[in-house]
């Protein structure tokens, strides 16, 4: 299954969600690939620390802009991590320099073609995206089968959700009929606060697919970032780790159910 985590609003936990869910799958023996499409490269640094290498996804896209008699296969751009079954297509800041060139030459489908080639090697493929609807977010949505939207329980994040539904509908209609909104992941949830509970209930009443369990706020996630270790490796018994595990199992259970939120 190919999943993209996307939200045009920054700071909602896209990278944290991708890395921790992917690490849980890998810990369970599922062959897992993460594609880091954000020039900030937070995903690459989260999983590899200072060991992140080029060319990664930048090298892959650079190859799409040049003619080569013997191009490198997509697998050659993949880097292994310290954890079994978990691989990564790294990103770096130079990826940003390629965006306008890739868009002007209409390379929107090249990532999907690459993932078609890589798919036999993996059970799960996760795509991390930048917080804007540019080339890299669009190419990820074109390449994916399911979309998860992180939501951090504030009014700005709620407003962004409505625009995101239109974006997904457009991508699905014009480029990728397989794409489905799998659900909204409630992040940094504080159950004792009135506003988060109210916002979640209002979204439910509007028919949005709200996934459970909700993910709690915790300083351990910052420690996880700093130590470049997903929570399942750093503190497997922590409450937030268990919430990630339960969410992953929920997603796995729903893989066979093709719920179409748009029809």
LINBELNOR-V482251 format. One record per residue. N is the residue number from 1. SS is DSSP state (alpha for helix, beta for strand, coil for the rest). PSI is psi as a letter, one per 20 degrees, with the letter a starting at -180 (999 if undefined). D_FIRST is the distance of its C-alpha to the first C-alpha in Angstrom with 2 decimals. Layout:
BEGIN
[[N SS PSI D_FIRST] [N SS PSI D_FIRST]]
END
This chain:
BEGIN
[[1 coil p 0.00] [2 beta p 3.80] [3 beta p 6.43] [4 beta p 10.07] [5 beta o 13.00] [6 coil q 16.05] [7 coil p 19.62] [8 coil i 22.71] [9 coil p 24.72] [10 coil r 25.01] [11 coil k 25.32] [12 coil j 22.95] [13 coil k 20.84] [14 alpha g 17.78] [15 alpha g 18.08] [16 alpha g 18.96] [17 alpha g 15.96] [18 alpha g 13.48] [19 alpha g 15.54] [20 alpha h 16.25] [21 alpha g 12.92] [22 alpha g 11.60] [23 alpha h 14.95] [24 alpha g 14.76] [25 alpha g 11.67] [26 alpha h 13.56] [27 alpha h 16.71] [28 coil j 15.40] [29 coil j 14.87] [30 coil p 11.15] [31 coil o 11.04] [32 beta p 9.89] [33 beta p 10.60] [34 beta p 11.94] [35 beta o 13.32] [36 beta o 16.51] [37 coil j 17.74] [38 coil p 20.61] [39 coil i 24.03] [40 coil h 25.09] [41 coil k 22.81] [42 alpha h 22.71] [43 alpha g 19.35] [44 alpha g 20.85] [45 alpha h 24.03] [46 alpha g 22.46] [47 alpha h 20.81] [48 alpha i 23.40] [49 alpha c 26.54] [50 alpha i 29.08] [51 alpha j 27.30] [52 coil p 24.92] [53 coil q 25.69] [54 coil r 25.75] [55 coil h 24.92] [56 alpha b 21.16] [57 alpha h 19.60] [58 alpha g 23.22] [59 alpha h 24.20] [60 alpha g 21.37] [61 alpha h 22.46] [62 alpha h 26.11] [63 alpha h 25.63] [64 alpha i 24.53] [65 coil i 27.90] [66 coil q 30.03] [67 coil p 30.86] [68 coil p 30.53] [69 coil h 31.60] [70 coil m 29.26] [71 coil q 26.26] [72 coil q 24.15] [73 coil q 20.82] [74 alpha h 17.80] [75 alpha h 17.58] [76 alpha i 21.12] [77 alpha i 20.25] [78 coil p 17.96] [79 beta p 19.84] [80 beta q 19.53] [81 coil a 20.23] [82 coil i 22.65] [83 coil p 20.07] [84 coil q 18.77] [85 coil j 15.21] [86 beta o 14.77] [87 beta r 15.18] [88 beta p 15.84] [89 beta o 16.66] [90 coil r 19.68] [91 coil r 21.48] [92 coil r 25.20] [93 alpha h 27.76] [94 alpha i 28.57] [95 alpha h 25.27] [96 alpha h 27.05] [97 alpha i 29.71] [98 alpha i 27.42] [99 alpha g 26.10] [100 alpha h 29.04] [101 alpha g 29.26] [102 alpha h 25.66] [103 alpha g 26.04] [104 alpha h 29.41] [105 coil j 28.24] [106 coil l 25.24] [107 coil k 22.56] [108 coil h 19.86] [109 coil i 17.72] [110 alpha h 18.10] [111 alpha g 15.08] [112 alpha g 12.83] [113 alpha g 14.94] [114 alpha g 14.56] [115 alpha h 10.78] [116 alpha h 11.22] [117 alpha h 13.67] [118 alpha h 11.87] [119 alpha g 8.66] [120 alpha i 10.92] [121 alpha i 11.86] [122 coil q 8.77] [123 coil h 6.54] [124 beta p 5.08] [125 beta p 6.22] [126 beta p 8.41] [127 beta p 11.04] [128 beta p 14.47] [129 coil q 16.93] [130 coil r 20.73] [131 coil l 22.55] [132 coil q 23.61] [133 coil m 22.50] [134 coil a 23.34] [135 alpha g 21.95] [136 alpha h 19.31] [137 alpha g 17.88] [138 alpha g 18.02] [139 alpha h 16.43] [140 alpha g 13.42] [141 alpha h 13.27] [142 alpha h 13.76] [143 alpha i 10.90] [144 coil r 8.19] [145 coil h 6.85] [146 beta q 7.84] [147 beta p 10.89] [148 beta p 12.66] [149 beta o 16.38] [150 beta q 18.51] [151 beta p 21.98] [152 coil k 24.99] [153 coil l 27.50] [154 coil r 29.98] [155 alpha h 31.37] [156 alpha g 30.11] [157 alpha h 26.48] [158 alpha g 27.02] [159 alpha h 28.55] [160 alpha h 25.63] [161 alpha h 23.28] [162 alpha g 25.23] [163 alpha h 24.94] [164 alpha h 21.19] [165 alpha h 20.83] [166 alpha g 22.93] [167 alpha g 20.94] [168 alpha h 17.65] [169 alpha g 19.73] [170 alpha g 21.25] [171 alpha g 18.12] [172 alpha g 16.75] [173 alpha g 20.20] [174 alpha h 21.06] [175 coil h 18.08] [176 coil n 14.66] [177 coil i 15.04] [178 coil i 11.35] [179 coil p 11.25] [180 beta q 11.79] [181 beta o 13.45] [182 beta h 11.81] [183 beta r 14.83] [184 beta p 17.53] [185 beta o 17.71] [186 beta o 21.42] [187 coil q 22.40] [188 coil l 25.85] [189 beta p 26.92] [190 coil n 30.58] [191 coil h 31.28] [192 coil i 35.05] [193 coil p 35.13] [194 alpha g 35.85] [195 alpha g 34.10] [196 alpha g 30.49] [197 alpha g 31.00] [198 alpha g 32.53] [199 alpha g 29.84] [200 alpha g 27.04] [201 alpha h 29.12] [202 alpha h 29.88] [203 alpha g 26.25] [204 alpha g 25.64] [205 alpha h 28.74] [206 coil j 27.43] [207 coil j 24.43] [208 coil q 21.72] [209 coil n 18.82] [210 beta p 19.85] [211 beta q 17.67] [212 coil q 19.60] [213 coil r 20.68] [214 coil q 22.10] [215 coil p 22.23] [216 beta q 25.84] [217 coil p 27.79] [218 coil p 28.77] [219 coil i 30.54] [220 alpha h 28.54] [221 alpha h 25.64] [222 alpha h 28.16] [223 alpha h 29.31] [224 alpha g 25.80] [225 alpha g 25.61] [226 alpha h 29.10] [227 alpha j 28.54] [228 coil l 25.21] [229 coil p 23.65] [230 coil q 20.77] [231 alpha h 22.26] [232 alpha h 20.89] [233 alpha h 23.01] [234 alpha g 25.87] [235 coil m 26.60] [236 coil h 24.44] [237 coil j 26.80] [238 coil q 26.99] [239 alpha g 26.44] [240 alpha h 23.85] [241 alpha g 21.90] [242 alpha h 21.96] [243 alpha g 20.79] [244 alpha g 17.72] [245 alpha g 17.12] [246 alpha h 17.71] [247 alpha g 15.37] [248 alpha g 12.51] [249 alpha h 13.56] [250 alpha g 13.76] [251 alpha g 10.17] [252 alpha h 9.25] [253 alpha h 12.02] [254 alpha i 10.96] [255 coil h 7.62] [256 coil i 10.16] [257 coil o 12.26] [258 coil m 12.07] [259 coil p 14.54] [260 coil o 16.00] [261 coil i 17.86] [262 coil i 19.77] [263 coil 999 21.55]]
END
